[in-house]
Amino acid sequence: MTTPFRLGLTGSIGMGKSTTAAMFAAEGIPVWDADAAVHRLYAKGGAAVAPIAALCPQALSQGAIHRGALKTWIAQDPSALPQIEAVVHPLVAADRAQFLADINADIALFDIPLLFEKGTDAEMDATLLVTAPPDVQRARVLSRQGMTQAQFDLILQRQMPDAQKRARATHIVETLDVASTRAYVMALLTHIRSKDA
């Protein structure tokens, strides 16, 4: 079985990453979602439950890790995030490797918010950045329930600036409307397959 072409999908919050990933899935492309992998690891029976509970006992709730408790710990203790990442990142990498081993496809999509920040782009054959103008991004994010300007600013601080991502990405799509984004996805799949053939 040949290894699939690995396409890494990334983009800052509110840029249309989930919508774009769903377009690839609709075309039959297997999608690995980093956020979903973390949810699996934190769920009851997940591989991260015991080691994270050992670091932060108050985060354990009904056999699963409560992400809200982790956020509180991270806000209070500067050493919390590196400790959590030291546990979670190897488990996420193992989950990603297992996904790759289990699929039979010519192309696989890896939906990874911090693709460039964590250097995971080195494992990909190409990268696709979803982007949008800052005013569009802000409007999309602030329309989400419970999202505040302060939370949005905090998230942006943790993410590499869009301009830096643009400089590193193999492919870039501006997600201004669904139809043009879908057309781009179709064209990119055709391009990858023609190059790969």
N, C-alpha and C positions, 0 to 999 in steps of 0.2 A: 504493500500500500504506500503510495507516495504521500509525502508530507504536504498538507494544504499550503497555499499562499497565505501568509499571515498578514492581515491588514489591521493596523492599530488605529482605532477611532478615538479621538479626544476632542476637547473643547471646554472652555470655561462654562460656569453655571449660566443657564439661560440661553445658550447658543443653539440649542436644537439637537443635542446629541442623542437623546432617547428616541426622538421622532425619526432621526436618520438611521439609527440602529434598527428600528422596526421596519424600515424600508428594505434593508438588506435581508432581514429575517423573512419578509414577505416574498423575497425572490429565492427563498430556499437556502440562504447562506446561514450556516450555524453561527450563533452569536454567543460569545462568553462575556458576561457582564461582571465587572470587578465589584460593584456595589452589591449585586445579588450574591456573589461569592462570600462577601463579608457577612451578609445576613445569614447565609447557611452556616457559616462558622460560629456565629453568635447564637444561633437557634438551639433549642434543647437537643442534646446529643452531638452538637457541633464540636469540632476539634479545638476551637479556641476557648470554649467555655471554662474548662478547668484551669488552664494557665492564666487567663485574664482574671478569673475569680480569685486566684492566688495573689495577684497584684492588687486587685481592688475588690475586696469581699462585698462591699455595698452594691456593686454592679450586678451581683447574682440575684436573679428574681425568677422563681418557679423553674429552676433548671436551665435558664437561658441568661444571656448577658443583656442588661438593659442599657441601651445606648445613651439615654438621657443621663444616667448616673456617670457614665464615662465622660460625657461632655462636661459635667460639673467638676469632675476630678481634673480634667485637662485645663479647665478655666482656673482652678485653684493651685495647681502644681505644674511648674514648667517642665519637670522631668517626666510627667505622665505620658505625653504623646510618644516620645522616643521609646519608652518601655512597652507601650501598647503595640507600636509598629514593629518592634523587635520580635514580638510573638506572632502578630498577624501576617506580616509580609511573607515570611517563608511558607505559611499555610496557604496564603492566596496564590503564591507561585506554584505550589504543589497542585492546587485545584486547577489552575490554568494548564499545567502540563498534563494532568489527567484528562481534561476536556479535549486537548489536542490528540491524545492517544486514542480516545474513544470515538472520534468522528471519522467519517469517510466522505470527504468533500474536496473539491479542488481549491476552494477559497474558504477561509474562516475569518470572522470579524471579532476583534477583541476591543470591547467597549471599556476604556480605562481613563477615568477623569484625570489622574495624575501621571499620564503616560510619559511625558517628558521630565516632569519633576522627579520621578523615581527612576529614570533611566531605562524603563521597560521598552522604550522605542528600539533599543539595541537588539531586542529579540524578534522584532517585526521585519517583514520583507518590504513594507511600505507603511506610511502613516497618512491618515486623512484627518484634517482639522476642520471642524465645523465652526463657523464664525458668523458674527452679525455686528452691525454698528453698535457702539456703546449705549446709545439711547434706546435702541430696540432691546438690547440685553437687559438693561435696567427695568424697562417697562414689563418685560416677561417675568423677571424674577420677583419684582415687587407686587405682581398680581397674584402670586402664590399665597395660599392661606397661611397666616401666621408669620410671614416673612417681613422683617423690618429692614430699614436702611442700614442700621448698625450691623445686623447679621450678614447682610449682603456685602458690606465693606470688609468684614472679617473674613468671609469666604474668598473674596478677591485677593486679600493679602496673602493667603496660603497658595494661591494659584499663580503660575507663571503668567506674566502679562501677555496678552493676545499677540502683540507684535513679535515677541520672542518666539512664540509658538509658530507663527506664520513663517518665520525665518528657518525653522527646523522641519516643518511638515513637508512630506513628499507631495501631497495633494491638499487642496483647500477648497471648501464649498461654503458660499455665503447662503445662509438659510433664511432668505427673506420670505419665500412662499413655498408651500408644499410641492406644487407642480414642478417648479424649476429644480428643487432639491432632488425630487424623485428622478427627473431626467438626468441629473448629474450622476446619481447612484447607478443608473442603468448604463450610462456611458462609461463610467469607471470600471464596472464589472466587465464590460466588453473589452475595454483597454487591457485590463489585467489578463484576461483569458487569451487575447490575441498575442500578448507579449510572452505569456507563459507557454503557449502552444509550441 
